[in-house]
């Protein structure tokens, strides 16, 4: 899962190496563009602010985010961290900058 996916450039590239990839972005406009641009069947995009991720508990292997959290209010950042913890599988990886 990629938090702050924008128009899905990374998902388009990763799609050939993974079973599924999910892009998350707060902007519905960016998600709409990602869905138009990325036609790979294993790429999925979700508009959300991250305070409630659309995944079951312990269902995601890997979460990453680059240059996103610094733009969030502190409470939203902590809620995003809580959600990542909730959806991440035991032994899963979370990498962010």
N, C-alpha and C positions, 0 to 999 in steps of 0.2 A: 504494500500500500504506500502510495506517495501522497503526503500531505502538502498541498500547495502545487498541484500538478499543472496549473495553467491550461494551455491548449493541448497537453498530452504528448509533447515531443518525446519525453523519456519513455512513456508507456509504449509508444509506437516502436521504439528501438528495442525495448525489453521483451516485447511480446513473443519474439522468436526464441527466447531463452527460458521462459517460465510457463507454467500451466495457466495461470491467470495473473493479471495485474489490475489493480484498482487505483484510480486517481481521484483524489479528494481536493476540492477547492471551494472556497467561500463564495466565489463569483459564479452565479448561474450563467452569465455570458461566456465566461471561459469554459465552463463545462459544456455548454451548447457547441462552442467552437471545437472542443476536443472530440465530441461525438461526431461532428461533421468531418474532421480531419483524419481521425483514427478509425479505420474500418476493420481492424483485426478483431476476430470473433472472441478472443480471450481478453480483451481490454474493456474495462467497465469504468464509468465515470459517475461521480456522486457530488452533488452540490450540498455542502454542509459547512458549518463553522467549526466542526470538530468536537463540539460539546456533547454530541450524541452521534456516534459513528454507526452506520447502517450494517453492522456485522454482529454475528453471534460472539459470545464470550469464547476466548481461546481458539480463534478461528484463523488468525493471520500469522504467517511465518516471519515476515520481514516488514518493517515500517521505516521509512526514511523521509526526511524533510530538510530542505536546504533554504536558508534565508527566509523563513516564514515566521517563526515564533517571536522574533524580535519586534514584529509589527502588531502583535496582539496585546490587548490589555492583560495584566498579570493574572487576573481571575480566569480569563478565557484560556490562557496558556496552561495553567494548572489543571483545568478541566480537560483540556486536550491530552495532557499527560495521563490523567486518570483513565481516559477512554482508550488510549494506546495500551496501557497496562491491562485493561479489561479484555481487549480483543486479541492481544498478542498470545500466541501459544507458549507453553512452558518451553524454555530453551530458545525462543524466538529472539530476533535481533531488532533493536531500535537504534537507528543512527540519525542524529540531527545536528545541525549547525546553528 
